[in-house]
Amino acid sequence: VAPADGTKVLAEIITGCVKGDFGPDYLWFTDDDDGPIGAAHCSPEPFTEDTWNLRMIAVHPSHQDQGRGTALLQH
């Protein structure tokens, strides 16, 4: 269940990434149709090899049910 103000949470995550709070290994994937449509954010699991944690995934409501979230996860 998404928080009541998901944009606030997303802004905090993006700010932390831009400031370098999370380290260089965090990855972002985006989907863009002349404007932001969706994003996924992941990071490596410490003390493992090739294991990643999905920290966040979001697709704008007007673009859901089109396979965009699935494409972000597959990427």
MARTI-275516 format. One record per residue: residue in three letters; x, y, z of N, C-alpha, C in turn. Coordinates in pm, whole numbers, plus 50000, padded with zeros to 5 digits. Atoms other than C-alpha are relative to their C-alpha. Layout:
BEGIN
<type:Ala | nX:X | nY:Y | nZ:Z | caX:X | caY:Y | caZ:Z | cX:X | cY:Y | cZ:Z> .
...
end
This chain:
BEGIN
<type:Val | nX:50085 | nY:49882 | nZ:50000 | caX:50000 | caY:50000 | caZ:50000 | cX:50089 | cY:50123 | cZ:50000> .
<type:Ala | nX:49920 | nY:49879 | nZ:50013 | caX:50142 | caY:50336 | caZ:49898 | cX:49968 | cY:50097 | cZ:50114> .
<type:Pro | nX:50027 | nY:49898 | nZ:49899 | caX:50184 | caY:50608 | caZ:50157 | cX:49906 | cY:50106 | cZ:49945> .
<type:Ala | nX:50095 | nY:49898 | nZ:50043 | caX:49928 | caY:50889 | caZ:50147 | cX:50066 | cY:50102 | cZ:49908> .
<type:Asp | nX:49929 | nY:49904 | nZ:50083 | caX:50190 | caY:51120 | caZ:49998 | cX:50126 | cY:49934 | cZ:49944> .
<type:Gly | nX:49887 | nY:50071 | nZ:50060 | caX:50411 | caY:50898 | caZ:49784 | cX:50101 | cY:50092 | cZ:49937> .
<type:Thr | nX:49905 | nY:49907 | nZ:50062 | caX:50564 | caY:51200 | caZ:49612 | cX:50101 | cY:50051 | cZ:50101> .
<type:Lys | nX:49906 | nY:49955 | nZ:49896 | caX:50718 | caY:51311 | caZ:49942 | cX:50108 | cY:49894 | cZ:50024> .
<type:Val | nX:49904 | nY:50109 | nZ:49981 | caX:50881 | caY:50971 | caZ:49993 | cX:50095 | cY:49992 | cZ:49882> .
<type:Leu | nX:49917 | nY:50005 | nZ:50120 | caX:51005 | caY:50967 | caZ:49634 | cX:50100 | cY:50116 | cZ:49998> .
<type:Ala | nX:49911 | nY:49884 | nZ:49996 | caX:51149 | caY:51318 | caZ:49673 | cX:50114 | cY:49979 | cZ:50100> .
<type:Glu | nX:49896 | nY:50026 | nZ:49900 | caX:51337 | caY:51209 | caZ:49986 | cX:50102 | cY:49900 | cZ:49947> .
<type:Ile | nX:49909 | nY:50100 | nZ:50057 | caX:51484 | caY:50907 | caZ:49807 | cX:50089 | cY:50063 | cZ:49893> .
<type:Ile | nX:49923 | nY:49937 | nZ:50107 | caX:51590 | caY:51110 | caZ:49504 | cX:50101 | cY:50098 | cZ:50059> .
<type:Thr | nX:49908 | nY:49906 | nZ:49936 | caX:51742 | caY:51381 | caZ:49724 | cX:50118 | cY:49926 | cZ:50061> .
<type:Gly | nX:49893 | nY:50079 | nZ:49940 | caX:51940 | caY:51118 | caZ:49914 | cX:50096 | cY:49946 | cZ:49897> .
<type:Cys | nX:49915 | nY:50052 | nZ:50107 | caX:52069 | caY:50968 | caZ:49591 | cX:50087 | cY:50109 | cZ:49940> .
<type:Val | nX:49925 | nY:49889 | nZ:50060 | caX:52171 | caY:51303 | caZ:49445 | cX:50110 | cY:50047 | cZ:50095> .
<type:Lys | nX:49901 | nY:49957 | nZ:49901 | caX:52352 | caY:51395 | caZ:49767 | cX:50107 | cY:49893 | cZ:50024> .
<type:Gly | nX:49904 | nY:50107 | nZ:49981 | caX:52532 | caY:51059 | caZ:49760 | cX:49986 | cY:49928 | cZ:50133> .
<type:Asp | nX:50022 | nY:50062 | nZ:49869 | caX:52382 | caY:50942 | caZ:50091 | cX:50001 | cY:49847 | cZ:49995> .
<type:Phe | nX:50017 | nY:50145 | nZ:50008 | caX:52335 | caY:50587 | caZ:49963 | cX:50118 | cY:49929 | cZ:49936> .
<type:Gly | nX:49885 | nY:50062 | nZ:50063 | caX:52664 | caY:50527 | caZ:49788 | cX:49982 | cY:49987 | cZ:49850> .
<type:Pro | nX:50001 | nY:50001 | nZ:50146 | caX:52751 | caY:50473 | caZ:49422 | cX:49929 | cY:49880 | cZ:49937> .
<type:Asp | nX:50054 | nY:50122 | nZ:50058 | caX:52591 | caY:50131 | caZ:49379 | cX:49849 | cY:50000 | cZ:49979> .
<type:Tyr | nX:50145 | nY:49995 | nZ:50018 | caX:52228 | caY:50239 | caZ:49383 | cX:49968 | cY:50028 | cZ:49855> .
<type:Leu | nX:50037 | nY:49985 | nZ:50141 | caX:52060 | caY:50213 | caZ:49044 | cX:49857 | cY:50051 | cZ:49988> .
<type:Trp | nX:50133 | nY:49951 | nZ:50034 | caX:51762 | caY:50394 | caZ:48895 | cX:49970 | cY:49958 | cZ:49858> .
<type:Phe | nX:50049 | nY:50025 | nZ:50135 | caX:51561 | caY:50286 | caZ:48593 | cX:49877 | cY:50086 | cZ:49983> .
<type:Thr | nX:50116 | nY:49915 | nZ:50021 | caX:51307 | caY:50520 | caZ:48439 | cX:49930 | cY:49967 | cZ:49870> .
<type:Asp | nX:50081 | nY:50012 | nZ:50120 | caX:51029 | caY:50511 | caZ:48183 | cX:49950 | cY:50140 | cZ:49971> .
<type:Asp | nX:50027 | nY:49860 | nZ:50030 | caX:50970 | caY:50837 | caZ:48001 | cX:49929 | cY:50012 | cZ:49865> .
<type:Asp | nX:50071 | nY:49964 | nZ:50123 | caX:50713 | caY:50949 | caZ:47743 | cX:49984 | cY:50151 | cZ:49998> .
<type:Asp | nX:50000 | nY:49854 | nZ:49996 | caX:50803 | caY:51317 | caZ:47711 | cX:49962 | cY:50052 | cZ:50139> .
<type:Gly | nX:50025 | nY:49966 | nZ:49861 | caX:50780 | caY:51332 | caZ:48091 | cX:50009 | cY:49874 | cZ:50082> .
<type:Pro | nX:49983 | nY:50120 | nZ:49917 | caX:50832 | caY:51098 | caZ:48385 | cX:49871 | cY:49918 | cZ:50009> .
<type:Ile | nX:50112 | nY:50093 | nZ:49996 | caX:50605 | caY:50794 | caZ:48375 | cX:50019 | cY:49899 | cZ:50113> .
<type:Gly | nX:49974 | nY:50100 | nZ:49898 | caX:50772 | caY:50541 | caZ:48604 | cX:50146 | cY:49996 | cZ:50037> .
<type:Ala | nX:49862 | nY:50011 | nZ:49954 | caX:51082 | caY:50466 | caZ:48803 | cX:50012 | cY:49878 | cZ:50091> .
<type:Ala | nX:49967 | nY:50108 | nZ:49907 | caX:51245 | caY:50179 | caZ:48989 | cX:50136 | cY:50033 | cZ:50060> .
<type:His | nX:49877 | nY:49968 | nZ:49926 | caX:51521 | caY:50206 | caZ:49247 | cX:50045 | cY:49872 | cZ:50069> .
<type:Cys | nX:49951 | nY:50123 | nZ:49937 | caX:51742 | caY:49918 | caZ:49361 | cX:50143 | cY:50020 | cZ:50050> .
<type:Ser | nX:49866 | nY:49994 | nZ:49943 | caX:52058 | caY:49854 | caZ:49557 | cX:50050 | cY:49858 | cZ:50028> .
<type:Pro | nX:49946 | nY:50134 | nZ:49972 | caX:52294 | caY:49562 | caZ:49617 | cX:49976 | cY:49961 | cZ:50145> .
<type:Glu | nX:50011 | nY:50055 | nZ:49863 | caX:52238 | caY:49340 | caZ:49920 | cX:50141 | cY:49982 | cZ:50055> .
<type:Pro | nX:49865 | nY:50013 | nZ:49944 | caX:52543 | caY:49371 | caZ:50143 | cX:50037 | cY:49855 | cZ:50030> .
<type:Phe | nX:49942 | nY:50131 | nZ:49966 | caX:52763 | caY:49064 | caZ:50193 | cX:49949 | cY:49887 | cZ:49912> .
<type:Thr | nX:50043 | nY:50102 | nZ:50096 | caX:52619 | caY:48882 | caZ:49890 | cX:50058 | cY:50035 | cZ:49864> .
<type:Glu | nX:49959 | nY:49974 | nZ:50137 | caX:52704 | caY:48851 | caZ:49523 | cX:49877 | cY:49992 | cZ:49911> .
<type:Asp | nX:50108 | nY:49998 | nZ:50100 | caX:52455 | caY:48944 | caZ:49250 | cX:49860 | cY:49991 | cZ:50061> .
<type:Thr | nX:50133 | nY:49992 | nZ:49938 | caX:52166 | caY:48995 | caZ:49493 | cX:49966 | cY:50147 | cZ:50019> .
<type:Trp | nX:50042 | nY:49861 | nZ:49995 | caX:51973 | caY:49320 | caZ:49467 | cX:49867 | cY:50013 | cZ:50071> .
<type:Asn | nX:50126 | nY:49968 | nZ:49934 | caX:51693 | caY:49478 | caZ:49668 | cX:49926 | cY:50105 | cZ:49919> .
<type:Leu | nX:50085 | nY:49901 | nZ:50063 | caX:51408 | caY:49656 | caZ:49496 | cX:49949 | cY:50091 | cZ:50110> .
<type:Arg | nX:50036 | nY:49905 | nZ:49895 | caX:51364 | caY:49966 | caZ:49711 | cX:49870 | cY:50072 | cZ:49970> .
<type:Met | nX:50118 | nY:49925 | nZ:50036 | caX:51089 | caY:50138 | caZ:49516 | cX:49969 | cY:49976 | cZ:49853> .
<type:Ile | nX:50044 | nY:50001 | nZ:50139 | caX:50886 | caY:50105 | caZ:49199 | cX:49870 | cY:50077 | cZ:49995> .
<type:Ala | nX:50121 | nY:49919 | nZ:50013 | caX:50622 | caY:50346 | caZ:49078 | cX:49972 | cY:50023 | cZ:49852> .
<type:Val | nX:50045 | nY:49966 | nZ:50135 | caX:50421 | caY:50400 | caZ:48761 | cX:49881 | cY:50094 | cZ:50017> .
<type:His | nX:50108 | nY:49903 | nZ:49991 | caX:50196 | caY:50701 | caZ:48713 | cX:49866 | cY:49930 | cZ:49973> .
<type:Pro | nX:50129 | nY:50068 | nZ:50016 | caX:49830 | caY:50594 | caZ:48748 | cX:49945 | cY:50001 | cZ:49858> .
<type:Ser | nX:50053 | nY:49994 | nZ:50137 | caX:49744 | caY:50708 | caZ:48395 | cX:50073 | cY:49908 | cZ:49904> .
<type:His | nX:49921 | nY:50088 | nZ:50086 | caX:50007 | caY:50469 | caZ:48256 | cX:50012 | cY:49859 | cZ:50057> .
<type:Gln | nX:49997 | nY:50134 | nZ:49942 | caX:49943 | caY:50163 | caZ:48470 | cX:49923 | cY:49902 | cZ:49910> .
<type:Asp | nX:50064 | nY:50108 | nZ:50077 | caX:49821 | caY:49829 | caZ:48329 | cX:50041 | cY:50000 | cZ:49853> .
<type:Gln | nX:49946 | nY:50000 | nZ:50136 | caX:50037 | caY:49876 | caZ:48019 | cX:50131 | cY:49921 | cZ:49992> .
<type:Gly | nX:49877 | nY:50077 | nZ:49998 | caX:50329 | caY:49654 | caZ:48122 | cX:50124 | cY:50081 | cZ:50034> .
<type:Arg | nX:49884 | nY:49915 | nZ:49973 | caX:50554 | caY:49946 | caZ:48221 | cX:50073 | cY:49958 | cZ:50127> .
<type:Gly | nX:49937 | nY:50047 | nZ:49876 | caX:50617 | caY:49824 | caZ:48577 | cX:50073 | cY:49869 | cZ:49976> .
<type:Thr | nX:49936 | nY:50128 | nZ:50035 | caX:50694 | caY:49477 | caZ:48444 | cX:50129 | cY:50025 | cZ:49923> .
<type:Ala | nX:49880 | nY:49970 | nZ:50079 | caX:50940 | caY:49625 | caZ:48194 | cX:50111 | cY:50056 | cZ:50089> .
<type:Leu | nX:49900 | nY:49947 | nZ:49907 | caX:51115 | caY:49819 | caZ:48471 | cX:50062 | cY:49887 | cZ:50081> .
<type:Leu | nX:49948 | nY:50112 | nZ:49921 | caX:51147 | caY:49502 | caZ:48680 | cX:50088 | cY:49909 | cZ:49915> .
<type:Gln | nX:49921 | nY:50088 | nZ:50086 | caX:51275 | caY:49296 | caZ:48387 | cX:50134 | cY:50062 | cZ:49964> .
<type:His | nX:49877 | nY:49932 | nZ:50034 | caX:51536 | caY:49558 | caZ:48304 | cX:50100 | cY:49987 | cZ:50112> .
end
